[in-house]
Amino acid sequence: MATTGMAIVVAELMKASRADLASATEKPRSSIFRPSLAATSNMVVRVMPRRMPRSAGLVTSADLLTPGDPGILEWIGPALPYVDYLLPNDEQVLALTESATLADGARLLLDRGVGSVVATRQARGALVVTAGETIAVPAFAVEVVDTTGCGDAFSAGFLRGLSLGRDRRAAATLGCATAALVAQGLGTDHGTFDLDTVEAFAADTATR
């Protein structure tokens, strides 16, 4: 399952239906899963306190479609305590937080209420930062053709891993494998990969 949009809280639907989530906001389903950029932060703050994900057994994730202007952090700040997994890239974290290192920036986001920061690091893989641990997950060694869509591919693999009950390291490895497959072709829609294909690739391919 992939995240889409700026700070969109796309829930990994474990115990509740999309209809339940939609009725909680008294908005059409599309308003929750594809909100406009301008409405996103207010929508998230409005949605969360009502029925919300943790009490409903849901896991929330969000990614960003902004380069990371520090002012954006204040704009989305009220929503962050309701995000279990924030999925930015390293440049976004550094720009948002004005931190010297990726790990420091991730910890600042944790201080703002995010449950876990899972940041992609281009050719270096991903960094998973929680209150209790920091996990570096390497990228797979492939010949890169085009990185367009690799962030979304990582998010899809990572969230799928979580939905299968895997720990953060294993989920991030699945995310890195998904991104590596996409990076080997041109464009965001390169290839068609199911879970078995991604897992076989991860098992057979060296990391950097």
Backbone as a printed PyTorch tensor [residue, N CA C, xyz], in Angstrom:
tensor([[[  0.8410,  -1.1890,   0.0000],
         [  0.0000,   0.0000,   0.0000],
         [  0.8750,   1.2360,   0.0000]],

        [[  0.6340,   2.1850,  -0.8880],
         [  1.4790,   3.3610,  -0.9980],
         [  0.7850,   4.5740,  -0.4220]],

        [[  1.5690,   5.5290,   0.0160],
         [  1.0190,   6.8040,   0.4410],
         [  0.9680,   7.7270,  -0.7500]],

        [[  0.0430,   8.6630,  -0.7610],
         [ -0.0390,   9.6370,  -1.8280],
         [ -0.3260,  10.9900,  -1.2490]],

        [[  0.3680,  12.0180,  -1.7320],
         [  0.0350,  13.3780,  -1.3770],
         [  0.8140,  13.9340,  -0.2210]],

        [[  0.6400,  15.2200,   0.0130],
         [  1.3640,  15.9670,   1.0170],
         [  0.7470,  15.7610,   2.3820]],

        [[  1.5030,  15.1310,   3.2680],
         [  1.0440,  14.8720,   4.6330],
         [ -0.3100,  14.1990,   4.6580]],

        [[ -0.5620,  13.3200,   3.7060],
         [ -1.8480,  12.6320,   3.6750],
         [ -1.7900,  11.4670,   4.6420]],

        [[ -2.7460,  11.4120,   5.5150],
         [ -2.7860,  10.2940,   6.4310],
         [ -3.5540,   9.1760,   5.7600]],

        [[ -2.8160,   8.3340,   5.0580],
         [ -3.4090,   7.1680,   4.3980],
         [ -3.2710,   6.0050,   5.3640]],

        [[ -4.3660,   5.5370,   5.8500],
         [ -4.3200,   4.5120,   6.8800],
         [ -4.0790,   3.1360,   6.2800]],

        [[ -3.2470,   2.3430,   6.9580],
         [ -3.1470,   0.9230,   6.6390],
         [ -4.3580,   0.2810,   7.3110]],

        [[ -5.3250,  -0.0970,   6.5100],
         [ -6.6200,  -0.4550,   7.0690],
         [ -6.5780,  -1.8700,   7.6080]],

        [[ -6.4760,  -1.9650,   8.9200],
         [ -6.3430,  -3.2610,   9.5510],
         [ -7.6550,  -3.7610,  10.1390]],

        [[ -8.3680,  -2.8800,  10.8480],
         [ -9.5670,  -3.3560,  11.5300],
         [-10.8010,  -2.5130,  11.2220]],

        [[-10.6470,  -1.5030,  10.3790],
         [-11.8000,  -0.6560,  10.0770],
         [-11.8840,  -0.4350,   8.5790]],

        [[-13.0630,  -0.1640,   8.1020],
         [-13.2610,   0.0170,   6.6750],
         [-13.0890,   1.4740,   6.2950]],

        [[-12.9100,   1.6960,   5.0030],
         [-12.8340,   3.0660,   4.5300],
         [-14.1510,   3.7990,   4.7890]],

        [[-15.2480,   3.0850,   4.7430],
         [-16.5360,   3.7210,   5.0030],
         [-16.5920,   4.2540,   6.4230]],

        [[-16.0450,   3.5100,   7.3800],
         [-16.0190,   3.9690,   8.7620],
         [-15.2020,   5.2470,   8.8740]],

        [[-14.0570,   5.2780,   8.1930],
         [-13.2010,   6.4460,   8.2740],
         [-13.8610,   7.6380,   7.6180]],

        [[-14.5520,   7.4060,   6.5040],
         [-15.2290,   8.4920,   5.8200],
         [-16.3470,   9.0750,   6.6780]],

        [[-17.1320,   8.2220,   7.3110],
         [-18.2470,   8.7200,   8.1120],
         [-17.7640,   9.4870,   9.3290]],

        [[-16.5490,   9.1900,   9.7770],
         [-16.0040,   9.9040,  10.9400],
         [-15.7880,  11.3640,  10.6450]],

        [[-15.6330,  11.7320,   9.4030],
         [-15.3740,  13.1220,   9.0420],
         [-16.5600,  13.7960,   8.3850]],

        [[-17.6170,  13.0300,   8.1240],
         [-18.7860,  13.5330,   7.4300],
         [-18.3990,  14.1240,   6.0840]],

        [[-17.3820,  13.4890,   5.4330],
         [-16.9260,  13.9110,   4.1180],
         [-16.9430,  12.7090,   3.1870]],

        [[-17.0080,  12.9550,   1.8810],
         [-16.9170,  11.8350,   0.9370],
         [-15.5970,  11.1060,   1.1040]],

        [[-15.5950,   9.8570,   0.7610],
         [-14.3950,   9.0450,   0.9220],
         [-13.1990,   9.6830,   0.2240]],

        [[-13.4190,  10.2500,  -0.9710],
         [-12.3140,  10.8290,  -1.7220],
         [-11.6980,  12.0070,  -0.9930]],

        [[-12.4530,  12.6930,  -0.1480],
         [-11.9040,  13.8320,   0.5730],
         [-10.8820,  13.3970,   1.6000]],

        [[-10.9940,  12.1750,   2.0780],
         [-10.0520,  11.6870,   3.0750],
         [ -8.8020,  11.1410,   2.4070]],

        [[ -8.9790,  10.3720,   1.3640],
         [ -7.8510,   9.6680,   0.7990],
         [ -7.1120,  10.4630,  -0.2690]],

        [[ -7.7340,  11.5420,  -0.7980],
         [ -7.0530,  12.3850,  -1.7650],
         [ -7.3670,  13.8460,  -1.4800]],

        [[ -7.0410,  14.3740,  -0.3040],
         [ -7.3680,  15.7590,   0.0240],
         [ -6.5090,  16.7250,  -0.7760]],

        [[ -6.9970,  17.9510,  -0.9060],
         [ -6.2020,  18.9650,  -1.5820],
         [ -5.0370,  19.3740,  -0.7040]],

        [[ -4.0150,  19.9310,  -1.3470],
         [ -2.8220,  20.3480,  -0.6100],
         [ -3.1710,  21.3670,   0.4570]],

        [[ -3.9910,  22.3400,   0.1040],
         [ -4.2800,  23.4210,   1.0440],
         [ -5.0800,  22.9370,   2.2370]],

        [[ -5.8960,  21.9230,   2.0350],
         [ -6.7850,  21.4790,   3.1090],
         [ -6.1810,  20.4140,   3.9930]],

        [[ -5.0390,  19.8730,   3.6090],
         [ -4.5470,  18.6580,   4.2460],
         [ -4.3280,  18.7980,   5.7340]],

        [[ -3.5820,  19.8200,   6.1660],
         [ -3.2320,  19.9180,   7.5790],
         [ -4.4670,  20.0860,   8.4460]],

        [[ -5.3610,  20.9910,   8.0460],
         [ -6.5700,  21.1910,   8.8250],
         [ -7.4220,  19.9390,   8.8500]],

        [[ -7.5000,  19.2550,   7.7090],
         [ -8.3030,  18.0470,   7.6300],
         [ -7.8010,  16.9890,   8.5960]],

        [[ -6.4680,  16.8260,   8.6350],
         [ -5.9120,  15.7860,   9.4900],
         [ -6.2200,  16.0720,  10.9430]],

        [[ -6.0530,  17.3250,  11.3520],
         [ -6.3200,  17.6750,  12.7400],
         [ -7.7890,  17.4650,  13.0660]],

        [[ -8.6780,  17.7650,  12.1020],
         [-10.0960,  17.5980,  12.3300],
         [-10.4720,  16.1350,  12.4040]],

        [[ -9.8720,  15.3420,  11.5360],
         [-10.2500,  13.9350,  11.4540],
         [ -9.8130,  13.1650,  12.6830]],

        [[ -8.5820,  13.3600,  13.1030],
         [ -8.0020,  12.4480,  14.0640],
         [ -8.7120,  12.3360,  15.4100]],

        [[ -9.1130,  13.4360,  16.0340],
         [ -9.6660,  13.2800,  17.3780],
         [-11.0040,  12.5670,  17.4370]],

        [[-11.6690,  12.3500,  16.3250],
         [-13.0150,  11.7950,  16.4000],
         [-12.9960,  10.2900,  16.6370]],

        [[-12.7620,   9.4680,  15.6460],
         [-12.8450,   8.0220,  15.8420],
         [-11.5020,   7.4170,  15.7450]],

        [[-10.6190,   7.7920,  16.0490],
         [ -9.4670,   7.7500,  15.2590],
         [ -8.5680,   6.5730,  15.3110]],

        [[ -7.6170,   6.6520,  14.3410],
         [ -6.9760,   5.4550,  13.8970],
         [ -6.5010,   4.5210,  14.9700]],

        [[ -5.8050,   5.0130,  15.9920],
         [ -5.2390,   4.0770,  16.9640],
         [ -6.3410,   3.3680,  17.7350]],

        [[ -7.3870,   4.1030,  18.1080],
         [ -8.4840,   3.4650,  18.8270],
         [ -9.2400,   2.5040,  17.9220]],

        [[ -9.1600,   2.7110,  16.6110],
         [ -9.8230,   1.8290,  15.6510],
         [ -8.9100,   0.7110,  15.1790]],

        [[ -7.6840,   0.6740,  15.7080],
         [ -6.7550,  -0.3640,  15.3050],
         [ -6.0460,  -0.0760,  13.9950]],

        [[ -5.9880,   1.1890,  13.5980],
         [ -5.3570,   1.5640,  12.3440],
         [ -3.9270,   2.0510,  12.5620]],

        [[ -3.1470,   1.9980,  11.5030],
         [ -1.8040,   2.5690,  11.4880],
         [ -1.8000,   3.6710,  10.4410]],

        [[ -1.3560,   4.8650,  10.8060],
         [ -1.3560,   5.9840,   9.8780],
         [  0.0440,   6.2350,   9.3330]],

        [[  0.0920,   6.6920,   8.0810],
         [  1.3640,   7.0770,   7.4760],
         [  1.1520,   8.3540,   6.6850]],

        [[  2.2260,   9.0810,   6.4660],
         [  2.1600,  10.3000,   5.6590],
         [  3.4800,  10.4870,   4.9370]],

        [[  3.3950,  11.0150,   3.7230],
         [  4.6150,  11.4320,   3.0500],
         [  4.4480,  12.8750,   2.5880]],

        [[  5.4820,  13.4230,   1.9730],
         [  5.4950,  14.8310,   1.6210],
         [  5.7210,  15.0220,   0.1330]],

        [[  5.0510,  16.0330,  -0.4390],
         [  5.2940,  16.4170,  -1.8170],
         [  5.8400,  17.8330,  -1.8670]],

        [[  6.6030,  18.2030,  -0.8770],
         [  7.2070,  19.5260,  -0.8110],
         [  8.6950,  19.3590,  -0.5980]],

        [[  9.5100,  20.2670,  -1.1180],
         [ 10.9560,  20.1410,  -0.9290],
         [ 11.3910,  20.1870,   0.5320]],

        [[ 10.6310,  20.8580,   1.3860],
         [ 11.0000,  20.8730,   2.7900],
         [ 11.2940,  22.2370,   3.3580]],

        [[ 10.5870,  23.2590,   2.9090],
         [ 10.7210,  24.5850,   3.5000],
         [ 10.4530,  24.4960,   4.9950]],

        [[ 11.3140,  25.0850,   5.8420],
         [ 11.0890,  25.0000,   7.2920],
         [  9.7050,  25.4740,   7.7220]],

        [[  9.1190,  26.4270,   6.9830],
         [  7.7850,  26.8950,   7.3330],
         [  6.7270,  25.8200,   7.2130]],

        [[  6.9710,  24.8250,   6.3790],
         [  6.0150,  23.7280,   6.2230],
         [  5.8790,  22.9370,   7.5150]],

        [[  6.9500,  22.8410,   8.2740],
         [  6.9070,  22.0770,   9.5210],
         [  5.8710,  22.6550,  10.4720]],

        [[  5.8120,  23.9660,  10.5650],
         [  4.8080,  24.5820,  11.4320],
         [  3.4130,  24.3760,  10.8790]],

        [[  3.3120,  24.3510,   9.5700],
         [  2.0080,  24.1990,   8.9360],
         [  1.4220,  22.8190,   9.1840]],

        [[  2.2650,  21.7950,   9.0880],
         [  1.7740,  20.4270,   9.2830],
         [  1.9320,  19.9530,  10.7250]],

        [[  2.5690,  20.7690,  11.5610],
         [  2.8710,  20.3610,  12.9350],
         [  1.7080,  19.8020,  13.7290]],

        [[  0.5140,  20.4240,  13.6630],
         [ -0.5970,  19.8940,  14.4580],
         [ -1.0070,  18.4750,  14.0970]],

        [[ -0.6910,  18.0470,  12.8810],
         [ -1.0660,  16.6890,  12.4610],
         [ -0.0550,  15.6410,  12.8900]],

        [[  1.1620,  16.0490,  13.1810],
         [  2.2350,  15.0740,  13.3850],
         [  2.0040,  14.1050,  14.5470]],

        [[  1.3980,  14.5210,  15.6630],
         [  1.1830,  13.5470,  16.7410],
         [  0.2590,  12.3940,  16.3680]],

        [[ -0.4410,  12.5190,  15.2440],
         [ -1.3610,  11.4770,  14.8200],
         [ -0.7870,  10.6110,  13.7110]],

        [[  0.4900,  10.8180,  13.3900],
         [  1.1370,  10.0660,  12.3210],
         [  2.0430,   8.9930,  12.9330]],

        [[  1.7560,   7.7530,  12.6510],
         [  2.6020,   6.6690,  13.1490],
         [  3.9080,   6.5790,  12.3760]],

        [[  3.8370,   6.7190,  11.0560],
         [  5.0190,   6.5980,  10.2060],
         [  5.0740,   7.7790,   9.2470]],

        [[  6.0890,   8.6170,   9.4050],
         [  6.3380,   9.6900,   8.4600],
         [  7.3990,   9.2070,   7.4830]],

        [[  7.1300,   9.3610,   6.1840],
         [  7.9610,   8.7550,   5.1370],
         [  8.5460,   9.8270,   4.2150]],

        [[  9.4610,  10.6380,   4.6980],
         [ 10.0890,  11.6650,   3.8680],
         [ 11.3650,  11.1320,   3.2270]],

        [[ 12.0330,  11.9740,   2.4490],
         [ 13.3890,  11.6450,   2.0490],
         [ 14.3770,  12.4610,   2.8810]],

        [[ 15.6430,  12.1650,   2.7360],
         [ 16.6370,  12.8220,   3.5860],
         [ 16.6820,  14.3210,   3.3720]],

        [[ 16.5640,  14.7700,   2.1310],
         [ 16.6160,  16.2030,   1.8660],
         [ 15.4380,  16.9340,   2.4960]],

        [[ 14.2810,  16.3230,   2.4810],
         [ 13.1100,  16.9320,   3.1070],
         [ 13.3000,  17.0770,   4.6130]],

        [[ 13.8100,  16.0340,   5.2420],
         [ 14.0270,  16.0960,   6.6960],
         [ 15.0110,  17.2110,   7.0480]],

        [[ 16.1230,  17.2780,   6.3290],
         [ 17.1390,  18.2820,   6.6280],
         [ 16.6060,  19.6910,   6.4090]],

        [[ 15.8300,  19.8840,   5.3440],
         [ 15.2860,  21.2090,   5.0620],
         [ 14.1800,  21.5920,   6.0380]],

        [[ 13.3120,  20.6470,   6.3560],
         [ 12.2110,  20.9330,   7.2840],
         [ 12.7190,  21.3290,   8.6640]],

        [[ 13.7080,  20.6020,   9.1220],
         [ 14.1500,  20.7520,  10.5070],
         [ 15.3830,  21.6280,  10.6530]],

        [[ 16.0480,  21.9360,   9.5450],
         [ 17.3010,  22.7040,   9.5570],
         [ 18.3440,  22.0490,  10.4710]],

        [[ 18.3450,  20.7300,  10.4450],
         [ 19.2690,  19.9630,  11.2770],
         [ 20.5520,  19.6550,  10.5240]],

        [[ 21.6090,  19.3420,  11.2820],
         [ 22.9040,  19.0470,  10.6790],
         [ 22.9690,  17.6380,  10.1100]],

        [[ 22.2360,  16.7130,  10.7200],
         [ 22.2580,  15.3260,  10.2560],
         [ 20.8390,  14.7970,  10.1180]],

        [[ 20.7150,  13.7520,   9.3250],
         [ 19.4110,  13.1280,   9.1230],
         [ 18.8610,  12.5780,  10.4340]],

        [[ 19.7010,  11.9310,  11.2150],
         [ 19.2400,  11.3600,  12.4790],
         [ 18.7400,  12.4450,  13.4240]],

        [[ 19.4640,  13.5660,  13.4870],
         [ 19.0290,  14.6690,  14.3530],
         [ 17.6930,  15.2280,  13.8850]],

        [[ 17.5450,  15.3860,  12.5660],
         [ 16.2870,  15.8880,  12.0410],
         [ 15.1340,  14.9480,  12.3240]],

        [[ 15.3820,  13.6550,  12.2000],
         [ 14.3320,  12.6780,  12.4860],
         [ 13.9210,  12.7430,  13.9540]],

        [[ 14.8980,  12.8990,  14.8240],
         [ 14.5670,  12.9820,  16.2580],
         [ 13.7560,  14.2410,  16.5730]],

        [[ 14.0490,  15.3200,  15.8760],
         [ 13.2480,  16.5230,  16.0770],
         [ 11.7950,  16.2770,  15.6820]],

        [[ 11.5970,  15.5270,  14.6020],
         [ 10.2280,  15.1920,  14.1940],
         [  9.5620,  14.2650,  15.2080]],

        [[ 10.3390,  13.3780,  15.8060],
         [  9.7930,  12.5510,  16.8830],
         [  9.3570,  13.4310,  18.0430]],

        [[ 10.1540,  14.4440,  18.3420],
         [  9.8010,  15.3720,  19.4240],
         [  8.5030,  16.1170,  19.1270]],

        [[  8.1790,  16.2530,  17.8390],
         [  6.9290,  16.9170,  17.4600],
         [  5.7500,  15.9520,  17.4800]],

        [[  5.9950,  14.6840,  17.8100],
         [  4.9010,  13.7480,  18.0010],
         [  4.8220,  12.5950,  17.0310]],

        [[  5.6460,  12.5760,  15.9860],
         [  5.6180,  11.4690,  15.0330],
         [  6.0510,  10.1770,  15.7260]],

        [[  5.4050,   9.0780,  15.3850],
         [  5.7580,   7.8060,  16.0040],
         [  7.0930,   7.2720,  15.5240]],

        [[  7.2970,   7.2310,  14.2160],
         [  8.5440,   6.7590,  13.6120],
         [  8.8050,   7.5710,  12.3530]],

        [[ 10.0650,   7.9040,  12.1250],
         [ 10.4650,   8.5460,  10.8770],
         [ 11.2190,   7.5100,  10.0530]],

        [[ 10.7650,   7.2960,   8.8420],
         [ 11.4030,   6.3370,   7.9420],
         [ 11.8100,   7.1210,   6.7030]],

        [[ 13.0760,   7.5040,   6.6470],
         [ 13.5570,   8.4070,   5.6030],
         [ 14.3940,   7.6570,   4.5730]],

        [[ 14.0950,   7.8790,   3.3170],
         [ 14.9280,   7.3130,   2.2630],
         [ 16.1860,   8.1660,   2.1260]],

        [[ 17.2780,   7.5000,   1.7000],
         [ 18.5860,   8.1730,   1.6330],
         [ 19.2430,   7.9630,   0.2730]],

        [[ 18.4400,   7.9670,  -0.7820],
         [ 18.9490,   7.8030,  -2.1370],
         [ 19.7430,   6.4880,  -2.2470]],

        [[ 20.9800,   6.5580,  -2.6880],
         [ 21.7640,   5.3330,  -2.9150],
         [ 22.2040,   4.6600,  -1.6240]],

        [[ 21.9160,   5.2870,  -0.4810],
         [ 22.3200,   4.6980,   0.8000],
         [ 21.1850,   3.9460,   1.4810]],

        [[ 20.0430,   3.8370,   0.8460],
         [ 18.9540,   3.0580,   1.4360],
         [ 18.0140,   3.8980,   2.2740]],

        [[ 17.7600,   3.4710,   3.4900],
         [ 16.7860,   4.1490,   4.3460],
         [ 17.2760,   4.1870,   5.7850]],

        [[ 16.7670,   5.1620,   6.5180],
         [ 17.0560,   5.2720,   7.9440],
         [ 15.7370,   5.2760,   8.6980]],

        [[ 15.5990,   4.3450,   9.6260],
         [ 14.3950,   4.2350,  10.4470],
         [ 14.7400,   4.7400,  11.8430]],

        [[ 14.0150,   5.7530,  12.3020],
         [ 14.3060,   6.3440,  13.6070],
         [ 13.0460,   6.3160,  14.4550]],

        [[ 13.1400,   5.6980,  15.6160],
         [ 12.0560,   5.6830,  16.5940],
         [ 12.6080,   6.2170,  17.9130]],

        [[ 11.7470,   6.2760,  18.9130],
         [ 12.2090,   6.7480,  20.2150],
         [ 13.2500,   5.8160,  20.8120]],

        [[ 13.2240,   4.5510,  20.4120],
         [ 14.1070,   3.5840,  21.0390],
         [ 15.2600,   3.0830,  20.2060]],

        [[ 15.2480,   3.3610,  18.8920],
         [ 16.3090,   2.8110,  18.0520],
         [ 16.4610,   3.5880,  16.7530]],

        [[ 17.6460,   3.4410,  16.1640],
         [ 17.9340,   3.9850,  14.8380],
         [ 18.4780,   2.8390,  13.9890]],

        [[ 17.8210,   2.5850,  12.8660],
         [ 18.1590,   1.4370,  12.0280],
         [ 18.5310,   1.9240,  10.6370]],

        [[ 19.7400,   1.6210,  10.2050],
         [ 20.1680,   1.9280,   8.8450],
         [ 19.9550,   0.6900,   7.9760]],

        [[ 19.2130,   0.8490,   6.9080],
         [ 18.9130,  -0.2530,   5.9890],
         [ 19.5480,   0.0850,   4.6440]],

        [[ 20.4600,  -0.7370,   4.1520],
         [ 21.1680,  -0.4000,   2.9120],
         [ 20.3120,  -0.5550,   1.6710]],

        [[ 20.7100,   0.1800,   0.6320],
         [ 20.0760,   0.0230,  -0.6710],
         [ 20.6250,  -1.2160,  -1.3640]],

        [[ 19.9000,  -1.6920,  -2.3490],
         [ 20.3630,  -2.8260,  -3.1320],
         [ 21.2570,  -2.3330,  -4.2760]],

        [[ 22.2400,  -3.1510,  -4.6160],
         [ 23.2080,  -2.7870,  -5.6440],
         [ 22.6320,  -3.0940,  -7.0220]],

        [[ 22.1120,  -2.0850,  -7.6770],
         [ 21.5470,  -2.2530,  -9.0160],
         [ 22.0690,  -1.1360,  -9.9130]],

        [[ 21.9350,  -1.3280, -11.2100],
         [ 22.2670,  -0.2720, -12.1570],
         [ 21.0630,   0.6560, -12.2810]],

        [[ 21.2310,   1.8790, -11.8250],
         [ 20.1160,   2.8190, -11.7630],
         [ 19.9200,   3.4900, -13.1170]],

        [[ 18.6820,   3.4260, -13.6090],
         [ 18.3130,   4.0830, -14.8560],
         [ 17.5800,   5.3850, -14.5820]],

        [[ 16.6290,   5.3320, -13.6420],
         [ 15.7960,   6.5010, -13.3550],
         [ 15.2350,   6.3320, -11.9450]],

        [[ 15.4100,   7.3370, -11.1090],
         [ 14.9180,   7.2280,  -9.7290],
         [ 13.5120,   7.7970,  -9.5570]],

        [[ 12.9050,   8.2550, -10.6500],
         [ 11.5420,   8.7750, -10.5440],
         [ 10.6060,   7.6940,  -9.9960]],

        [[  9.8900,   8.0270,  -8.9510],
         [  8.9380,   7.0850,  -8.3620],
         [  9.5230,   6.1580,  -7.3240]],

        [[ 10.8340,   6.2470,  -7.0970],
         [ 11.4360,   5.3190,  -6.1250],
         [ 10.9680,   5.5820,  -4.6950]],

        [[ 10.7310,   6.8480,  -4.3600],
         [ 10.2270,   7.1480,  -3.0190],
         [  8.8670,   6.5340,  -2.7680]],

        [[  7.9750,   6.6720,  -3.7600],
         [  6.6520,   6.0610,  -3.6250],
         [  6.7470,   4.5410,  -3.5830]],

        [[  7.6710,   4.0000,  -4.3820],
         [  7.8550,   2.5490,  -4.3760],
         [  8.3480,   2.0730,  -3.0150]],

        [[  9.2750,   2.8190,  -2.4250],
         [  9.7410,   2.4640,  -1.0850],
         [  8.5780,   2.4710,  -0.1000]],

        [[  7.7840,   3.5290,  -0.1370],
         [  6.6470,   3.6220,   0.7850],
         [  5.6990,   2.4430,   0.6240]],

        [[  5.4410,   2.0730,  -0.6330],
         [  4.5460,   0.9400,  -0.8880],
         [  5.1030,  -0.3350,  -0.2790]],

        [[  6.3910,  -0.5880,  -0.5030],
         [  6.9920,  -1.8030,   0.0410],
         [  7.0480,  -1.7850,   1.5570]],

        [[  7.4100,  -0.6360,   2.1250],
         [  7.5040,  -0.5330,   3.5780],
         [  6.1470,  -0.7780,   4.2320]],

        [[  5.1220,  -0.1220,   3.7360],
         [  3.7990,  -0.2730,   4.3410],
         [  3.2450,  -1.6800,   4.1350]],

        [[  3.5700,  -2.2730,   2.9950],
         [  3.1450,  -3.6610,   2.7840],
         [  3.8190,  -4.5760,   3.7980]],

        [[  5.0960,  -4.3240,   4.0370],
         [  5.8000,  -5.1210,   5.0390],
         [  5.1510,  -5.0120,   6.4110]],

        [[  4.8060,  -3.7920,   6.7970],
         [  4.1380,  -3.6150,   8.0920],
         [  2.8040,  -4.3530,   8.1340]],

        [[  2.0670,  -4.2840,   7.0170],
         [  0.7510,  -4.9370,   6.9980],
         [  0.8630,  -6.4500,   7.1110]],

        [[  2.0450,  -6.9760,   6.7710],
         [  2.2920,  -8.4150,   6.8910],
         [  2.8200,  -8.7940,   8.2720]],

        [[  2.9510,  -7.8070,   9.1450],
         [  3.4100,  -8.0760,  10.5030],
         [  4.9180,  -8.0640,  10.6700]],

        [[  5.6440,  -7.5530,   9.6920],
         [  7.1020,  -7.5370,   9.7780],
         [  7.5850,  -6.3720,  10.6400]],

        [[  8.7680,  -6.5290,  11.1970],
         [  9.3130,  -5.4380,  11.9960],
         [  9.8030,  -4.3320,  11.0710]],

        [[ 10.2240,  -3.2080,  11.6600],
         [ 10.5720,  -2.0360,  10.8550],
         [ 11.7520,  -2.3090,   9.9370]],

        [[ 12.7490,  -3.0320,  10.4070],
         [ 13.8990,  -3.3180,   9.5690],
         [ 13.4840,  -4.1480,   8.3470]],

        [[ 12.7190,  -5.1940,   8.5820],
         [ 12.2890,  -6.0490,   7.4740],
         [ 11.3720,  -5.2920,   6.5200]],

        [[ 10.5100,  -4.4360,   7.0630],
         [  9.6260,  -3.6500,   6.2070],
         [ 10.4280,  -2.6680,   5.3620]],

        [[ 11.4390,  -2.0360,   5.9680],
         [ 12.2790,  -1.1050,   5.2120],
         [ 13.0940,  -1.8310,   4.1470]],

        [[ 13.5110,  -3.0450,   4.4340],
         [ 14.2170,  -3.8300,   3.4270],
         [ 13.3050,  -4.1230,   2.2360]],

        [[ 12.0550,  -4.4560,   2.5160],
         [ 11.0960,  -4.6760,   1.4360],
         [ 10.8910,  -3.3890,   0.6470]],

        [[ 10.8540,  -2.2680,   1.3490],
         [ 10.7290,  -0.9820,   0.6700],
         [ 11.9170,  -0.6930,  -0.2290]],

        [[ 13.1250,  -0.9360,   0.2690],
         [ 14.3300,  -0.7100,  -0.5390],
         [ 14.3520,  -1.6200,  -1.7670]],

        [[ 13.9010,  -2.8490,  -1.6030],
         [ 13.8650,  -3.7740,  -2.7330],
         [ 12.8700,  -3.3070,  -3.7880]],

        [[ 11.7190,  -2.8350,  -3.3520],
         [ 10.7190,  -2.3310,  -4.2890],
         [ 11.2570,  -1.1290,  -5.0510]],

        [[ 11.9070,  -0.2110,  -4.3350],
         [ 12.4850,   0.9720,  -4.9750],
         [ 13.5790,   0.5820,  -5.9670]],

        [[ 14.3940,  -0.4050,  -5.6120],
         [ 15.4810,  -0.8320,  -6.4940],
         [ 14.9540,  -1.4080,  -7.7980]],

        [[ 13.8640,  -2.1300,  -7.7430],
         [ 13.2640,  -2.6630,  -8.9590],
         [ 12.7850,  -1.5430,  -9.8760]],

        [[ 12.1380,  -0.5360,  -9.2860],
         [ 11.6410,   0.5980, -10.0720],
         [ 12.8000,   1.3930, -10.6670]],

        [[ 13.8940,   1.5210,  -9.9250],
         [ 15.0320,   2.3320, -10.3790],
         [ 15.7140,   1.7690, -11.6140]],

        [[ 15.4490,   0.5240, -11.9440],
         [ 16.1360,  -0.0970, -13.0750],
         [ 15.4650,   0.1530, -14.4220]],

        [[ 14.3620,   0.9070, -14.4080],
         [ 13.6810,   1.2180, -15.6530],
         [ 13.3430,   2.6890, -15.7340]],

        [[ 12.8410,   3.1000, -16.8670],
         [ 12.5410,   4.5040, -17.0980],
         [ 11.1040,   4.8180, -16.7050]],

        [[ 10.9450,   5.8240, -15.8560],
         [  9.6160,   6.2920, -15.4890],
         [  9.0850,   5.6590, -14.2200]],

        [[  8.0090,   6.2380, -13.7260],
         [  7.4330,   5.7940, -12.4630],
         [  6.7080,   4.4650, -12.5620]],

        [[  6.3320,   4.0760, -13.7680],
         [  5.5250,   2.8620, -13.9340],
         [  6.3270,   1.7200, -14.5350]],

        [[  7.6390,   1.7580, -14.3220],
         [  8.4580,   0.6810, -14.8700],
         [  8.1390,  -0.6500, -14.1870]],

        [[  7.7700,  -1.6400, -14.9690],
         [  7.6130,  -2.9920, -14.4590],
         [  6.3450,  -3.2190, -13.6690]],

        [[  6.0540,  -4.4720, -13.4760],
         [  4.9410,  -4.9040, -12.6310],
         [  5.5040,  -5.9190, -11.6480]],

        [[  5.4490,  -5.6040, -10.3650],
         [  6.1060,  -6.4280,  -9.3620],
         [  5.1170,  -6.8410,  -8.2840]],

        [[  4.9870,  -8.1320,  -8.0690],
         [  4.1690,  -8.5800,  -6.9480],
         [  5.1000,  -8.8890,  -5.7670]],

        [[  4.5060,  -9.2660,  -4.6580],
         [  5.2800,  -9.4890,  -3.4440],
         [  6.3210, -10.5830,  -3.6390]],

        [[  5.9510, -11.6610,  -4.3080],
         [  6.9000, -12.7590,  -4.5210],
         [  8.1100, -12.2970,  -5.3320]],

        [[  7.8670, -11.4640,  -6.3350],
         [  8.9570, -10.9570,  -7.1650],
         [  9.9110, -10.0980,  -6.3460]],

        [[  9.3480,  -9.2280,  -5.5250],
         [ 10.1820,  -8.3290,  -4.7140],
         [ 10.9850,  -9.1270,  -3.6930]],

        [[ 10.3560, -10.0960,  -3.0710],
         [ 11.0660, -10.8850,  -2.0660],
         [ 12.1690, -11.7310,  -2.6970]],

        [[ 11.9160, -12.2610,  -3.8750],
         [ 12.9470, -13.0370,  -4.5630],
         [ 14.1210, -12.1380,  -4.9410]],

        [[ 13.8300, -10.9460,  -5.4080],
         [ 14.8770,  -9.9800,  -5.7350],
         [ 15.7080,  -9.6530,  -4.4980]],

        [[ 15.0470,  -9.4040,  -3.3690],
         [ 15.7590,  -9.0590,  -2.1380],
         [ 16.6590, -10.2040,  -1.6730]],

        [[ 16.1940, -11.4260,  -1.8620],
         [ 16.9750, -12.5710,  -1.4210],
         [ 18.2000, -12.8190,  -2.2930]],

        [[ 18.1170, -12.4360,  -3.5770],
         [ 19.1580, -12.7820,  -4.5360],
         [ 20.1020, -11.6340,  -4.8660]],

        [[ 19.8310, -10.4360,  -4.3570],
         [ 20.5790,  -9.2540,  -4.7650],
         [ 21.4020,  -8.7050,  -3.5960]],

        [[ 22.6510,  -8.3900,  -3.8780],
         [ 23.5330,  -7.8180,  -2.8640],
         [ 23.1250,  -6.3840,  -2.5330]],

        [[ 23.4820,  -5.9460,  -1.3470],
         [ 23.2470,  -4.5490,  -0.9710],
         [ 24.5370,  -3.7450,  -1.1530]],

        [[ 24.3900,  -2.4520,  -1.1250],
         [ 25.5590,  -1.5870,  -1.3050],
         [ 26.3970,  -1.5240,  -0.0350]]])
